[in-house]
Each structure stands twice: as C-alpha cells, then as structure tokens.
C-alpha cells in the first residue's frame, strides 16, 4: 500500500486524486485548510493553517506527495499573495514531505510554465518546477495541463467561460498545439496516480500523456 499525501485536497484535481486513491484501496492523507465534507471512509484528514504549519509543523510518513495547491491572482488578491500559495507554500510542503520520507512527488503545474517567462503566472509555475527539481526526489512527475474541466466549489467566472469555449476550440488544436487543449480533472488525477510509481528522474506530462484517447 502506498502512503500518499495530497496537498490541496479540496481543489479540483486534488479532490479527485483523494477519491480515486481511496477507491483503489489506499489510505491517503488529505492536507487542506478546511474540513472535507465528502472525505472517503478510508482516508485521513490533516486540517492545517499553512502559514503556521510551515513554521513548525511536520508531515506524517509518506511515500509520495501529490502537490495540487493553486489559486489565481484574482482570488489571492495580489501577485504577492498568489506567489505565497503557488510557490512558497508548495515548495515548503515539498521539503517537509522529503523530510517525512517521501521519494516521489507529482506536481500540477501549467502548460507554458517557464522560469524565464515574461508572464508572472507562468514564470511562478516554472520557478516552482525548477525549485522542486533541485530538492533531490528520486521521482518528480510534472504535469502541465491546459484549462481544467470540472465542477469547482470556488467560483471562477473566467474559467467557466473558458470551459464553454473549449468545446469549440479544442478540436482545432492539433499537433504541437494539442498541449493547450482543456483536460478533464478526473482524467488528469487518474494519470497522476497511474504514473506515481513508474520510473525515477524528472518526467514532464502534457495533454497527449494524459489518460485520454484524443
């Protein structure tokens, strides 16, 4: 049995990973800032205040960390607040997972992530990728999805509009552009679980690597 921790377990991808791991017989630990109403019976919940936890908290033993933390600049309120969640919290959790025994990490990043990008969002995502790769995990799987499709409890009007138009745009994204297609969050979650124990090193996954025949 794999001992897994999911950071961001109330989010679109993280919650799906939690449900799918539990359904496969694992006993995952959900890491989140608020209680999860539909927590599977064989899962555990670790409710934390991230700011305080990263100062003096410790993670229980784990083999693999699914790092699914993420917000938007609009939701966070500023670029600085966005970076705290998407970079500082995420990187600190990765370090704590390694200290707790984790040898593998799966990260939800973004298509176009690049540490040298002029776009603040993509630059932050790229910088997190580079920072995590430097930690020395035996296995790092980096997922770069396009627009995520699924029902969020958090309202994101721009994303909702994007989901609607993706039905018309996705079929036009062929060849190298296919990496920009939208992806169902459940498919992405399933792909992350399937690849968690496959091979060492740093691996990058785009649309064609996900559990979809498109």
matplotlib code that plots the C-alpha trace (Angstrom):
import matplotlib.pyplot as plt

x = [0.0, 1.3, 1.4, 0.3, -0.4, -2.4, -1.8, -4.7, -7.2, -10.2, -9.3, -10.5, -7.6, -6.6, -10.1, -10.3, -6.9, -8.2, -11.3, -9.6, -6.8, -9.3, -11.4, -8.2, -7.7, -5.1, -5.3, -4.4, -3.9, -5.7, -4.0, -6.2, -7.2, -10.8, -12.7, -13.6, -17.3, -17.1, -13.9, -13.7, -14.0, -10.5, -8.8, -7.4, -7.7, -5.0, -6.5, -3.8, -3.1, -0.4, 1.4, 1.8, 2.3, 5.3, 7.0, 6.9, 4.7, 5.7, 4.1, 3.5, 5.4, 4.6, 6.0, 4.5, 3.3, 0.6, 1.2, -2.0, -2.0, -3.1, -5.0, -5.5, -4.2, -7.7, -8.7, -5.4, -5.8, -2.3, 0.7, 2.5, -0.3, -0.6, 3.1, 2.9, 0.4, 1.7, 5.4, 6.3, 3.7, 4.1, 7.9, 7.9, 5.5, 7.7, 10.6, 8.6, 7.4, 11.0, 11.8, 8.9, 10.4, 8.8, 10.8, 8.3, 6.4, 3.7, 3.1, 0.2, 1.8, 0.6, 1.0, 3.6, 5.3, 8.8, 11.0, 12.1, 8.7, 7.6, 4.2, 4.1, 1.8, 3.8, 7.1, 6.0, 4.9, 8.2, 10.2, 8.4, 9.2, 12.9, 12.9, 11.3, 13.7, 16.6, 15.4, 16.6, 13.4, 14.0, 11.0, 9.4, 6.4, 5.4, 2.0, 1.4, -2.4, -4.3, -7.6, -9.0, -12.6, -14.7, -17.0, -15.3, -16.8, -14.9, -16.4, -14.1, -16.1, -13.3, -12.6, -16.3, -16.3, -13.2, -14.7, -17.7, -15.5, -13.1, -15.7, -15.2, -11.5, -10.1, -10.7, -8.7, -5.6, -3.7, -0.1, 2.1, -0.9, -2.7, -0.9, -3.1, -6.4, -8.6, -8.5, -11.0, -9.7, -10.6, -8.5, -5.6, -5.9, -6.1, -3.0, -1.1, -2.0, -1.1, 2.4, 3.2, 5.5, 6.8, 10.5, 12.9, 14.1, 12.1, 9.2, 7.0, 3.5, 1.3, -2.1, -1.1, 0.4, -2.9, -5.5, -7.3, -7.6, -7.9]
y = [0.0, 3.4, 6.1, 9.3, 12.8, 15.2, 18.9, 20.9, 18.1, 20.4, 21.6, 20.2, 17.8, 17.1, 16.1, 13.7, 12.2, 11.7, 9.9, 7.7, 6.7, 5.7, 3.8, 1.8, 0.8, 3.3, 5.2, 8.7, 11.7, 14.9, 18.1, 21.1, 24.4, 23.3, 20.1, 18.0, 17.1, 14.0, 12.6, 8.9, 6.4, 5.1, 8.5, 10.7, 14.4, 16.8, 20.3, 22.9, 26.6, 26.7, 29.7, 28.3, 24.7, 25.7, 27.3, 24.4, 21.6, 18.1, 15.8, 12.1, 9.5, 9.4, 7.7, 10.2, 13.8, 15.0, 18.7, 20.3, 23.7, 26.6, 29.8, 32.7, 36.2, 37.5, 35.1, 35.7, 39.5, 40.3, 38.9, 38.6, 36.7, 34.4, 33.6, 32.8, 30.0, 28.8, 29.0, 29.4, 27.1, 24.5, 24.5, 24.3, 21.3, 19.5, 19.9, 18.7, 15.7, 14.8, 15.1, 12.8, 10.1, 10.8, 9.7, 10.7, 13.9, 14.7, 18.4, 20.1, 22.9, 24.6, 24.4, 27.1, 27.1, 28.6, 30.1, 32.8, 33.7, 37.3, 36.2, 36.4, 33.3, 31.1, 32.3, 31.5, 28.0, 27.5, 28.6, 26.2, 23.4, 24.2, 24.6, 21.2, 19.5, 20.8, 19.0, 15.6, 13.5, 10.1, 10.7, 14.0, 14.0, 17.4, 17.8, 20.8, 20.8, 23.4, 24.5, 22.1, 20.9, 20.1, 21.5, 23.8, 24.9, 28.1, 30.3, 31.3, 33.2, 33.4, 29.7, 28.9, 30.8, 29.1, 25.7, 26.6, 27.9, 25.0, 22.7, 24.6, 25.4, 22.1, 20.3, 23.0, 22.4, 19.8, 18.6, 20.6, 22.8, 19.8, 20.5, 23.6, 21.6, 21.5, 18.4, 16.8, 17.0, 13.3, 12.1, 14.2, 12.8, 9.2, 9.8, 11.2, 8.1, 5.7, 7.2, 7.8, 4.7, 4.5, 5.2, 7.6, 11.0, 14.1, 13.5, 16.0, 15.3, 17.2, 16.6, 13.5, 11.9, 12.1, 9.3, 10.3, 8.9, 12.4]
z = [0.0, -1.0, 1.7, -0.1, 1.0, -1.2, -0.7, -2.0, -1.5, -1.6, -5.1, -8.5, -9.1, -5.5, -4.5, -7.4, -6.6, -3.0, -4.1, -6.7, -4.3, -1.7, -4.2, -5.2, -1.6, -0.5, 2.8, 1.5, 3.8, 2.7, 3.6, 3.5, 5.2, 5.8, 6.5, 3.6, 3.7, 1.5, 2.9, 2.0, 4.9, 4.4, 4.1, 6.8, 7.1, 8.3, 8.6, 8.9, 8.9, 6.2, 7.5, 11.0, 9.8, 7.6, 10.6, 13.0, 11.5, 10.4, 7.9, 8.8, 7.0, 3.3, 0.2, -2.4, -2.3, -4.8, -4.9, -6.1, -4.4, -6.5, -6.7, -9.0, -8.7, -8.5, -5.7, -3.8, -4.1, -5.4, -7.1, -3.8, -2.2, -5.2, -5.1, -1.4, -2.2, -5.5, -4.8, -1.1, 0.4, -2.3, -2.1, 1.7, 1.6, -0.8, 1.5, 4.5, 2.5, 1.8, 5.4, 6.2, 3.9, 0.5, -2.5, -5.2, -6.0, -8.5, -9.3, -11.0, -13.0, -16.1, -19.9, -20.8, -17.4, -17.8, -15.1, -17.6, -18.9, -19.0, -17.8, -14.0, -13.6, -15.9, -14.5, -11.0, -12.1, -13.9, -10.9, -8.7, -11.1, -11.0, -7.2, -6.7, -9.1, -7.1, -3.9, -4.9, -5.0, -6.7, -8.9, -9.9, -12.3, -13.5, -15.2, -17.4, -18.2, -20.1, -18.9, -16.3, -16.8, -13.8, -11.1, -8.6, -5.3, -5.8, -8.5, -11.3, -13.9, -16.5, -16.1, -16.5, -19.8, -20.9, -20.3, -22.5, -25.4, -25.1, -26.7, -29.9, -29.7, -28.6, -31.9, -33.7, -31.5, -33.5, -33.4, -31.1, -30.2, -28.6, -25.3, -24.9, -25.0, -22.0, -19.8, -17.5, -14.0, -13.3, -16.2, -15.0, -11.5, -12.8, -14.9, -11.9, -9.8, -12.6, -13.1, -9.4, -9.2, -12.7, -13.0, -11.5, -12.7, -13.8, -16.1, -17.9, -19.0, -21.4, -22.9, -25.0, -21.9, -20.0, -19.8, -22.9, -26.4, -28.0]

ax = plt.figure().add_subplot(projection="3d")
ax.plot(x, y, z, "-o")
ax.set_aspect("equal")
plt.show()
